[in-house]
């Protein structure tokens, strides 16, 4: 049974790369027709709690699936691979 995506979030420091990842993740979620919004958080403690030290972080259902800036296709694969 596949898990349904209930949340997508970008965690970053507010830098240009973090904002770009958020922008691309929003587009990816729309293209995948997930019906889920993409949140943004600058709470670095969330990333640390996931065991991630590199920002930005793309998290699906509270689990880190990608770190650093990536292209749209890689982001879609990271999201799609988690539902």
C-alpha positions as MATLAB code, in Angstrom:
seq = 'XXXXXXXXXXXXXXXXXXXXXXXXXXXXXXXXXXXXXXXXXXXXXXXXXXXXXXXXXXXXXXXXXXXXXXXXXXXXXXXXXXX';
ca = [
       0.000    0.000    0.000;
       1.368    3.363   -0.987;
       1.444    6.165    1.554;
      -0.469    9.292    0.688;
       1.431   12.567    0.731;
      -0.099   14.755    3.391;
       2.621   17.405    3.702;
       5.473   18.850    1.696;
       7.801   21.381    3.263;
      11.008   23.179    2.436;
      13.202   24.021    5.403;
      15.819   26.673    4.848;
      17.496   29.780    6.114;
      15.749   32.176    3.754;
      18.641   32.332    1.287;
      18.150   32.489   -2.484;
      18.693   28.714   -2.896;
      16.142   27.962   -0.188;
      13.560   30.206   -1.828;
      14.295   28.688   -5.247;
      13.832   25.134   -3.915;
      10.491   26.177   -2.437;
       9.416   27.740   -5.743;
      10.403   24.603   -7.695;
       8.740   22.304   -5.149;
       5.471   24.240   -5.499;
       5.620   23.784   -9.276;
       6.483   20.085   -8.922;
       3.563   19.457   -6.561;
       1.194   21.159   -9.023;
       2.554   19.142  -11.957;
       2.110   15.921   -9.981;
      -1.496   16.933   -9.143;
      -1.025   16.097   -5.474;
      -3.495   18.608   -4.091;
      -1.044   19.397   -1.302;
       0.463   22.813   -0.653;
       4.181   23.255   -0.075;
       5.078   24.941    3.177;
       8.242   26.839    4.023;
       9.972   26.953    7.380;
      13.098   28.685    8.579;
      13.157   26.535   11.729;
      16.625   25.012   11.416;
      15.870   22.790   14.422;
      13.393   20.854   12.240;
      16.182   19.989    9.809;
      18.501   19.015   12.650;
      15.776   16.794   14.136;
      15.652   14.966   10.781;
      19.391   14.409   10.993;
      20.099   16.811    8.141;
      22.940   19.313    8.306;
      22.724   20.747    4.775;
      20.115   23.320    3.769;
      17.720   23.644    2.115;
      15.799   20.466    2.896;
      12.772   19.123    1.044;
      10.626   17.062    3.398;
       7.660   14.867    2.504;
       5.403   13.742    5.347;
       8.026   14.976    7.818;
      10.867   12.963    6.261;
      13.830   14.562    4.478;
      13.886   13.406    0.850;
      16.313   15.900   -0.696;
      18.943   18.364    0.451;
      20.433   21.254   -1.441;
      19.110   22.919   -4.569;
      18.012   20.573   -7.353;
      16.334   20.889  -10.721;
      12.594   20.460  -11.206;
      12.829   16.855  -12.442;
      14.895   15.711   -9.463;
      12.439   17.414   -7.122;
       9.478   15.691   -8.798;
      11.222   12.317   -8.513;
      11.994   12.920   -4.827;
       8.366   13.786   -4.127;
       6.845   11.074   -6.338;
       9.094    8.424   -4.829;
       7.425    9.055   -1.489;
       3.833    8.264   -2.290;
];
